[in-house]
């Protein structure tokens, strides 16, 4: 019997959907749309309080050590481990504004 995989699950280091991946795998300068938060309830609630909400567009500014993201006109730093739990979809044809 074949096990069904939910559409946004990361399995064996790869995304189940080709266009959705963890924020930790996105290149600096990329604008993305958050599709799912897959952390504990407490962490997910805190991420939403900071502006990391589903369907929110954010820009990954830097990947040096921690990830620096532009969220709602603010720059926030998160760990790579936390970024693994934020599933995003890169947005094509977005202007890369510094």
ABEGO torsion letter per residue (X at the ends): XBBBBBAABBBGGBBABAABBBAAABBBGBBBBBABBABBAAAAAAAAAAGBBBGBBBBBABABEBBBBBBGGBBBBBBAAAAAABBBBBBBGBBBBX
